[in-house]
Amino acid sequence: MDEMTPHSAERTATRLARALAQRGARAEAVGVLRAWNGYDTPQAQDHLHDCPGDQETEAARIAEAVNAAAHSQDDPDWE
């Protein structure tokens, strides 16, 4: 088995962190689509798969729309 160097360990950790962030963004976008459009989970996932561009771009667009519509008094997660 190959030993992991500090550099390869850092690259692996960075890839893992990026993958987890993207997965979280997609899950959040699915939740938003379910709430806003009345989709079930498979429909929301299909929307992300069928959108122009990639899933991460669509998830970021949805998050931006949510943040733009949020009001600090109404939404405890608003930043």
BELGI-V59909 format. One record per residue. N is the residue number from 1. D_LAST is the distance of its C-alpha to the last C-alpha in Angstrom with 1 decimal. Layout:
{{N	D_LAST} {N	D_LAST}}
This chain:
{{1	45.5} {2	43.8} {3	42.1} {4	38.5} {5	38.2} {6	35.3} {7	34.4} {8	34.6} {9	32.7} {10	29.8} {11	30.0} {12	30.1} {13	27.0} {14	25.1} {15	26.2} {16	25.3} {17	21.8} {18	21.3} {19	23.0} {20	20.9} {21	17.6} {22	19.3} {23	20.6} {24	17.2} {25	15.8} {26	19.0} {27	18.9} {28	15.5} {29	17.0} {30	20.1} {31	18.3} {32	16.7} {33	20.2} {34	21.8} {35	19.9} {36	19.9} {37	23.4} {38	25.1} {39	26.0} {40	27.2} {41	26.1} {42	28.9} {43	28.3} {44	24.7} {45	25.8} {46	28.5} {47	26.2} {48	24.4} {49	27.8} {50	29.3} {51	26.7} {52	27.7} {53	26.6} {54	25.3} {55	23.1} {56	20.4} {57	20.3} {58	20.1} {59	17.4} {60	15.2} {61	16.3} {62	15.3} {63	11.8} {64	11.5} {65	13.2} {66	11.0} {67	7.8} {68	10.4} {69	11.7} {70	8.8} {71	9.2} {72	7.4} {73	11.0} {74	11.7} {75	9.1} {76	8.5} {77	6.3} {78	3.8} {79	0.0}}
